């Protein structure tokens, strides 16, 4: 095992950030946060644009607008629009969880199996 591998293993065991990189501290401070000038620590490049769009949406819509949108979605769901019904029910009741399905083999620990993605 190389010196770098041993240092990495020791850091993992001690739950410490790695200090064995080509740039010394691996671009992180003692607590593991990115240091100033680290190219990987710039964050989401679109985060500022998304924040501006959200702020504009919040300023443009008032409580009455939101109520109208919700009412329209519920009306569409009631008239048979499956997509609108799915969205409305997921927000009202929460997203559906997978249900256990009884297995044909009723013995052993495999008495119940969970269906995942329809399989």
C-alpha positions, -999 to +999 in steps of 0.1 A: +000+000+000+014+034-010+019+063+014-010+082-003-033+052+000-024+048+037-031+085+043-064+083+025-074+052+045-064+068+078-084+100+069-115+078+060-112+059+093-108+092+113-136+109+092-112+137+082-108+153+048-080+141+026-048+161+025-030+139+000-035+156-034-014+172-060-024+206-047-015+199-011-048+202+009-068+191-021-084+226-024-102+222+009-098+237+044-095+217+076-133+212+078-134+199+043-150+230+027-137+243-006-111+270-002-111+304-021-099+299-057-109+262-059-125+258-093-148+230-081-163+251-053-181+277-074-215+262-069-243+259-094-236+281-124-274+285-130-284+291-094-284+329-097-306+328-128-330+304-112-333+325-081-341+356-103-368+337-122-384+324-089-383+360-075-400+373-107-427+345-105-434+353-068-437+390-076-460+384-106-484+359-089-506+367-060-527+344-038-557+348-061-537+337-091-525+306-073-560+298-062-572+301-099-544+278-111-553+252-084-590+254-092-583+250-129-562+219-122-588+203-100-615+211-126-594+194-153-588+164-130-626+161-124-633+162-161-610+132-167-576+147-174-554+120-159-522+140-158-540+168-139-555+143-116-521+127-109-505+160-101-534+172-079-535+139-060-497+138-055-498+173-039-530+166-019-522+131-007-485+127-012-467+105-038-479+069-038-456+044-021-449+009-036-472-017-020-461-052-010-474-079-032-482-113-018-459-140-033-472-173-046-446-190-024-461-186+011-431-200+030-399-186+042-387-150+044-397-143+008-434-145+017-439-109+005-420-093-023-421-056-033-429-046-068-405-020-081-411-001-113-439-025-123-417-056-123 
